[in-house]
Every structure is written in structure tokens, then in C-alpha cells.
Amino acid sequence: MPNSEARVATERASRYLVQLCKHLGHKVTAEWTEERGRVDFGFGTCVMEAVDGALVMRAEGQDDEALGRVEHIAGDHLERFAARDGLKVTWSRN
């Protein structure tokens, strides 16, 4: 399965992880703690980890198109939630 990773520098990693999982969890399956989260879209997943100074996001999709959808949904929502902090999500495909 195609996959990618984004490392987003922020001192509020845990806050954004929880906010993103709670929000997406209204539509799809999501589970989280303060340090780790997982969102299952059906066509792919996004696993997140709050580490010192960053939110690490790992996306996986059934194919390249599905991976792009996961990247877009997770990345776009995070950027909107963190607009005042100016966060940008840049995915690196493996």
C-alpha cells in the first residue's frame, strides 16, 4: 500500500491530534489518546503521534488516489484548525 509521512512542527501537537481525531470521528472511525491517534477512512488510514515539538502524521491508502485523499483530508483539516499558528502540512511519499 502506498504511504507517506508529514512532520509538522508545533508545540501544540497533542491538542491538534485530539482535535483532529474528535472532528473526523464524527464521520469515520477514530481512536486516540493524548499521544497517539488513528483515523480509518475505509480507503486508507492516518496514524498520528505527538512527539516533542511536532505532530507526526503517517498516511496509507489502498492506491495512490486513496492516499491522496487521506493526505488531503487530514492535512487540510489540520491546516484549518491551526490557521492562527500558520501550520503547513507537507507530505513525503515513501
C-alpha positions as CSV (number, residue, x, y, z in Angstrom):
1,M,0.0,0.0,0.0
2,P,1.3,3.5,-0.8
3,N,2.1,5.6,2.2
4,S,3.5,9.0,3.2
5,E,4.6,10.9,6.2
6,A,4.4,14.5,7.4
7,R,6.2,16.0,10.3
8,V,4.5,19.3,11.4
9,A,6.5,21.4,13.8
10,T,4.2,22.6,16.6
11,E,4.3,22.9,20.4
12,R,0.6,22.0,20.4
13,A,0.9,18.6,18.8
14,S,-1.3,16.8,21.4
15,R,-4.0,19.4,21.2
16,Y,-4.2,19.2,17.4
17,L,-4.1,15.4,17.4
18,V,-7.1,15.2,19.7
19,Q,-9.0,17.9,17.9
20,L,-8.4,16.3,14.5
21,C,-9.4,12.8,15.7
22,K,-12.5,14.1,17.5
23,H,-13.6,16.0,14.5
24,L,-13.0,13.3,11.9
25,G,-14.5,10.7,14.3
26,H,-17.9,12.2,13.7
27,K,-17.8,10.8,10.1
28,V,-15.4,7.9,10.3
29,T,-13.8,5.6,12.8
30,A,-11.2,7.3,15.0
31,E,-9.4,6.4,18.2
32,W,-6.9,8.5,20.2
33,T,-5.1,9.2,23.4
34,E,-3.1,12.4,24.1
35,E,-0.1,11.0,22.4
36,R,-1.4,8.8,19.5
37,G,-4.3,8.7,17.2
38,R,-5.7,6.7,14.3
39,V,-8.3,7.6,11.8
40,D,-9.7,4.9,9.4
41,F,-11.4,6.3,6.3
42,G,-12.2,2.9,4.8
43,F,-10.0,3.6,1.8
44,G,-7.0,4.5,3.9
45,T,-5.7,5.5,7.4
46,C,-3.9,8.3,9.1
47,V,-1.9,7.5,12.2
48,M,-0.7,10.4,14.3
49,E,1.8,10.8,17.1
50,A,2.5,13.8,19.2
51,V,6.3,13.9,19.8
52,D,8.4,16.6,21.3
53,G,7.9,19.7,19.2
54,A,6.0,18.1,16.3
55,L,2.9,16.2,15.2
56,V,4.0,13.2,13.0
57,M,1.3,12.0,10.6
58,R,1.6,8.8,8.6
59,A,-0.9,8.2,5.8
60,E,-1.7,5.0,4.0
61,G,-4.1,4.3,1.1
62,Q,-5.3,1.4,-0.9
63,D,-3.8,3.0,-4.0
64,D,-2.2,6.4,-5.0
65,E,-5.6,8.1,-5.4
66,A,-6.8,6.9,-2.0
67,L,-3.5,8.0,-0.4
68,G,-4.0,11.4,-1.9
69,R,-7.5,11.6,-0.4
70,V,-6.2,10.7,3.0
71,E,-3.4,13.3,2.7
72,H,-5.8,16.0,1.6
73,I,-8.5,15.4,4.2
74,A,-6.1,15.1,7.2
75,G,-3.7,17.8,6.0
76,D,-6.4,20.3,5.1
77,H,-8.3,19.9,8.3
78,L,-5.1,20.3,10.4
79,E,-4.2,23.4,8.5
80,R,-7.6,24.9,9.1
81,F,-7.6,24.1,12.8
82,A,-4.1,25.6,13.1
83,A,-4.6,28.6,10.9
84,R,-3.6,31.1,13.6
85,D,-0.4,29.2,14.1
86,G,0.3,29.1,10.4
87,L,0.9,25.3,10.2
88,K,1.6,23.8,6.8
89,V,1.4,20.1,6.1
90,T,3.9,18.7,3.6
91,W,3.7,15.0,2.8
92,S,6.7,12.9,1.7
93,R,5.8,9.7,-0.1
94,N,7.8,6.6,0.7
